[in-house]
Amino acid sequence: MHALIAYFPRSEGGTVRIPREWREASDCVVLFTLNTLFFLLGAFAMWAGLIWRRTTKPDL
């Protein structure tokens, strides 16, 4: 994203205005990425717990 912002014309203050749609889209990408990360962490934790339970109490 920073590479794309470099091509926008800069104002006198040095800040770059990006379109509102890009800001909303980047927020959605961040939320999707975080949700995917937590989902994978949860899936891995459940898998590890299942393996641990089956190896410590195999008769259940």
Secondary structure, 3 states (H helix, E strand, C coil): CHHHHCCCCCCCCCCCCCCHHHHHHHHHHHHHHHHHHHHHHHHHHHHHHHHHHHHHCCCC
